[in-house]
Amino acid sequence: MDWIINLWTDSNSIAHILLVYALVISVGMLLGQIKIFGISLGATFILFVGLACGYAGMTVNPTVLSFVRDFGLILFVFFIGLQVGPSFFSSFKSGGFQLNFLTLAAVVLSLIVTVAIFFILNEKVSLPDMLGVYFGAVTNTPGLGATQEALKVMNYTGEDIAVAYACAYPLGVVGIIATAILLRVIFRINLKEEDKHWEDAQKANNDAPIFFHAVVTNPALEGRTIRQVRDFVGRPFICSRVLHDGIVSSPSAETVLHTGDVLRIVCAEENKDPIVAFCGKEDPEVDLVTESSPITSRTIRITKTDVNGLTVHDLHLSKFDGVNITRIFRAGMTLFPYNNLHLQLGDRVYCVGPERSVARLADKLGNQEKKLYHPNLVSIFLGMVIGILFGSLPIAIPGLPVPLKLGLAGGPLIIAILLGYYGPNFRLITYTTESANLMLREMGIALFLASVGLNAGKPFVEAICNGEGLLFAGLGIFITVIPLIVVGCLARIRYKMNYHSIVGMIAGATTDPPTLAYAATLSDKNSSAIAYSTVYPLAMFLRILSGQFVLLILWQYVS
């Protein structure tokens, strides 16, 4: 029986550590699937199981616990960044500036509530403890660490503010998720309708190409090639089919046009009117796709690594006897195939042309799904290295006692977003399948939540039972809920923002991965993750800065 006792009590044993984490995560995930009034907490429940197990004495070596917590957080934010990277910058067309403005408002409001409570209580709670409550309420560990460092510089000798943080943190997580649920009830949100509205908005803001049929009636185009017409009109477009003398063909840039020809054009919506006016007129009745012809259309997946990072121009489509690429599908977006657009591994290319030529292009691009199942670990871990270095970079700000750092969450997230968007331009392979990305994110958030719970279990319960823990937790709820309710209502009423984007913004404004994990249970779309990543860098910067700013302003007053 000694081996069982050792297994449960030896906090330095690898078997014990693995057993504790496996138990906390598995039980947390099982309980998180239980729905109450149609709502489940998902992976977030791991935090509460961790708190219970931590209080019950299931300890883990502190060094190992810190490593697992930080590694889990890096996994989670890094793969979130890779997922949303390809569509990240386009999100600013669909409310990115509004999201960041609302995040700024949430941070400022939470600081106002914190300082107001401090003065209302007439300093019954010390300023450092109040900041500990603040960081627990907004679930921001890097801000707590930065404030602790600032207090050391100021020779602070009072109680560790991490206790106030631990008391406010669990209810902070609950308060953020409860706010999301409350907003859903207040505005009577239909999740399926929100998904549809988000998809429509993405299509409208991503400049998805359209198609139409133009009839050549302009005599100046007689005998001109498609390349010449494209140069004359000065607008990029693709001519995927031409009807000439009753025969449909797939043209190339050198195809000669004649009066009476009907062209199937693909272009950005804003270019339609100039192209129609230049050609002559639009024919909304004809559809060359349904006409009998040797032309076929096909969606091809890019799976060859040597194609990753090439531009559309680099494919030299003129060598494929009339094949035209009319659209490119990437990360939920439909892109126009500009010549300078860099292709990425995993892109789906919609092409039109003679069947044999299309087959040749498919062979060049790969079109073998199984090859995408093997992620490029070099790019992934190299990205993490750069992200950690970037997050550890000290940023000196005049007037602050310690330099600012984005930390192990902010740095990897920003680098992952940049890799996801720009990586293929430098021939870096950053693609991972959706299932692999989701698995690694879920594993990361599970390890993070379990570690936080195990670490905070005893301090949390002891403070609740013996100290001012209930007061800290109660004050934290005000700091959590009031700003988020105000900002959430403003986002919905003033900006008509999608509910999933609001939840992602709330999670990002409080730098709270558990809320993002909860948001993932509400929708299969990337809307919440995109909003989260859009506001996270600014929110992390402001949260880290906020504690030191309040200390700088009020320290003279309270000392």
LINTAQUI-V972891 format. One record per backbone hydrogen bond with DSSP energy under -0.5 kcal/mol. NH is the residue of the N-H (numbers start at 0). CO is the residue of the C=O. If there is no record, write none. Layout:
nh=(NH/NH)
co=(CO/CO)
This chain:
nh=(4/5/6/7/8/9/10/12/16/17/18/19/20/21/22/23/24/25/26/27/28/29/30/31/32/32/33/35/36/38/41/43/44/45/46/47/48/49/50/51/52/53/54/55/56/57/58/60/64/65/66/67/68/69/70/71/72/73/74/75/76/77/78/79/80/81/82/83/84/85/86/87/87/88/90/90/91/92/93/93/94/95/96/98/99/100/101/102/103/104/105/106/107/108/109/110/111/112/113/114/115/116/117/118/119/120/121/122/123/129/130/131/132/133/134/135/136/137/138/139/140/143/144/145/146/147/148/149/150/151/152/153/154/155/162/164/165/166/167/168/169/170/171/172/173/174/175/176/177/178/179/180/181/182/183/184/185/186/187/188/190/193/194/195/196/197/198/199/200/201/202/203/204/205/207/209/211/213/213/214/215/216/216/217/218/220/221/222/223/225/226/228/229/230/231/232/233/234/237/239/239/240/241/242/243/243/246/248/250/254/256/259/260/261/262/263/264/264/265/266/270/271/274/275/276/277/278/279/280/282/283/289/290/293/295/297/299/299/301/302/302/303/306/307/308/309/311/311/312/314/314/315/318/319/320/322/323/325/325/326/327/328/329/329/332/334/334/337/340/342/345/346/347/348/348/349/349/350/350/351/352/353/354/357/358/359/360/361/362/363/364/365/366/366/368/370/371/372/373/374/375/376/379/380/381/382/383/384/385/386/387/388/389/390/391/392/392/394/395/399/403/406/409/410/412/413/414/415/416/417/418/419/420/421/422/422/424/425/425/426/427/429/436/437/438/439/440/441/442/443/444/445/446/447/448/449/450/451/452/453/454/455/456/459/460/461/462/463/464/465/466/466/468/469/471/472/473/474/475/476/477/478/479/480/481/483/484/485/486/487/488/489/490/491/492/493/494/496/501/502/503/504/505/506/507/508/509/510/511/512/514/515/516/517/518/519/520/520/521/522/529/530/531/532/533/534/535/536/538/539/540/541/542/543/544/545/546/547/548/549/550/551/552/553/554/557/558)
co=(0/1/2/3/4/5/8/9/12/13/14/15/16/17/18/19/20/21/22/23/24/25/26/27/28/29/30/38/34/35/31/40/41/42/43/43/44/45/46/47/48/49/50/51/53/52/56/10/60/61/62/63/64/65/66/67/68/69/70/71/72/73/74/75/76/77/78/79/80/81/83/83/84/84/86/87/88/89/89/90/91/90/91/94/95/96/97/98/99/100/101/102/103/104/105/106/107/108/109/110/111/112/113/114/115/116/118/117/120/125/126/127/128/129/130/131/132/133/135/134/138/139/140/141/142/143/144/145/146/147/148/149/151/150/159/160/161/162/163/164/165/166/167/168/169/170/171/172/173/174/175/176/177/178/179/180/181/182/184/183/188/189/190/191/192/193/194/195/196/197/198/199/200/201/202/266/264/211/262/280/260/214/278/278/216/217/218/256/220/254/252/224/225/226/227/228/229/229/265/237/263/263/248/261/241/246/243/241/248/251/223/215/257/242/213/240/211/262/237/209/267/268/270/271/272/273/274/275/214/212/281/286/286/247/352/350/297/348/346/300/364/364/303/303/342/306/337/340/338/310/311/312/315/316/317/316/351/323/349/349/334/347/327/332/329/327/332/335/337/309/301/343/328/299/346/326/347/297/348/323/295/320/293/353/354/355/356/357/358/359/360/361/300/364/366/367/368/369/370/372/430/374/375/376/377/378/379/380/381/382/383/384/385/386/387/388/389/403/393/396/394/390/405/406/408/409/410/411/412/413/414/415/416/417/417/418/421/421/422/423/422/427/432/433/434/435/436/437/438/439/440/441/442/443/444/445/446/447/448/449/450/451/452/455/456/457/458/459/460/461/461/462/462/462/467/468/469/470/471/472/473/474/475/476/477/479/480/481/482/483/484/485/486/487/488/489/489/490/497/498/499/500/501/502/503/504/505/507/506/510/511/511/512/513/514/515/516/517/518/518/525/526/527/528/529/530/531/532/534/535/536/537/538/539/540/541/542/543/544/545/546/547/548/549/550/553/554)
